[in-house]
Amino acid sequence: MQRGLATGLSGGLLARIAALSVVVVFIQTGVVSEVPVFGVRVDLSPLVVAFIGFLCGAEIGAIVGFAVGLLVDLTLVQTLGVTSLVFTVIGYWTGRLRELRDPQAALTPLLIGAAAAATSMIGYSLIEFLLGVDAPVSLELLRQIVLGALVDTIVAVPFWALVRRALQPSLPDDPRRRRRRAYTTGGLSPLSRS
Amino acid sequence: MYDKTVRRRRVVLTLLVVLSLILLTAYFGESSGGGLHSVQRGFLTVISPVQDGANKVLKPVRDLFGWVGDTLHAKSQRDELIKQNERLTKELIENQANNRAYRELLKLDNLDHELSISDYRQVNATVVGESPNIWYSTINIDKGESSGIHLNDPVINGEGVVGKVTQVAPDGAQVSLITDSNIAITVRINKTGVIGMLQPKVGDPNDLLVEYLPPKTSVNVGEYVETAGTVSIDGQDTSLYPPGIPVGQVTSVNLGSPYKSVNVHPRADLHNLDVVQVLTHTGNSTPAQVSSLTASLGTGGSRASGGAAQSLASAGGGG
């Protein structure tokens, strides 16, 4: 209980995160992956990790990233650990973004979606290159990465609304309200620490 | 309190990254029969029925999106297909006459037992999952060992070659598509019969590369590429595609290397796979005999000739 309070992770939130992650991975592999948009496939998994990290913080973001990555690798019978590594970084990074900057602009989900998608694809490609590629690599790969990130960015805004709606009832505090209170009371402002 | 939180956050991140790296290294280093691969197969066994159920529930949604896409492309496809149909009808009439003469000659020489699809047991399977990753062109199907599917069994659909089975669980299997970076198939150019090695081009799912064609080979854009019915002898990765299954059509010819290579557009619509057919075999069938022969040759220290295409399909079929 003490630990749950310290990380801000209640049982309800944990259940919602787990359910959301599993549903997204299944919808991703069963439907979304089979419907190409502009010749590329929308990938919701890095988006769900990024948004959970953004809503719940770096620690939970990293743990969810690892778990979702492992689930993706197991479900799609891919090299274990690759997606976990990339998604852990994405979850942690978006969590830190919220903890340090707490951006409130309307475009924030869009930018987070773009960055998460690009990080996921570039990170994946880098690891695959490091592991060694037997087949010739086409320059089309760059176009696929750019197009993939673009398509994920478009999907990011409605998907952010869905993720937030799914998790909000169990979130310990709304970041927007928290920030407003922080600036009125000064109690939670990062500046007060110095 | 603040320091404690920061320390714990860093420890969690480091732990997860290290755990990922350990998993990656262990998985990459072990054989396909290793512990992590077994865990993955076990997970596939558990997940296959769930994926199958989810696939059935979500099929209307997928069909709706598919219908929108198909409608947008239907008109241009129709015009293209009308032209193609006219051309193919002419070719068919010409080829039927040639084929008749060819079959008669084969009979005369007692060579008419070439391996064909009819030698295989054909198992129809529904696609229940697909990878969104540009590095992994894989699909999951709802049939596995209980339906007689084995590792490395060829997978086709009505249009041509789709890929091969790379993981098998009792009620599910993973198929690596011909656009996956780990796949290579021996193919021949339909018109000239020249054999080459088909490989994907990572990052471009609509482009395949046929390499190692003799430099003086005459290949033209638009010619068809089909499986050669040969296997690669390396003891582990033997996948016996029967000859004559369409793979794709030549889109460009590349010069400038000691061997000629051609770019090929895959014939099967790999973005839109609903049902595939796995070509599997029973204990004493010809493909089973050829596969075991190839495997025994591979384990017999034939690594030196690893990758060299051997025409075993015809030999096995004749036995």
Interface residues (C-beta under 8 A of the other chain):
Chain A: A6 F26 I27 Q28 T29 G30 V31 V32 S33 E34 V35 P36 G39 V40 R41 V42 D43 S45 A58 E59 A62 I63 G65 F66 G69 L70 D73 L74 T75 L76 V77 Q78 T79 L80 G81 V82 S84 L85 T88 V89 Y92 M121 Y124 S125 I127 E128 L131 V133 D134 A135 P136 V137 S138 L139 E140 L141 L142 R143 Q144 I145 G148 R193
Chain B: Y2 T5 R8 R9 V12 L13 L16 V17 L19 S20 L21 I22 L23 L24 T25 A26 Y27 F28 L36 V39 Q40 F43 L44 I47 V50 Q51 A54 N55 L58 V61 R62 F65 G66 G69 V127 V128 G129 E130 S131 P132 N133 I134 W135 Y136 T138 N140 T166 Q167 Q174 S181 N182 I183 A184 Q199 P200 K201 V202 G203 D204 P205 N206 D207 L209 H271 N272 L273
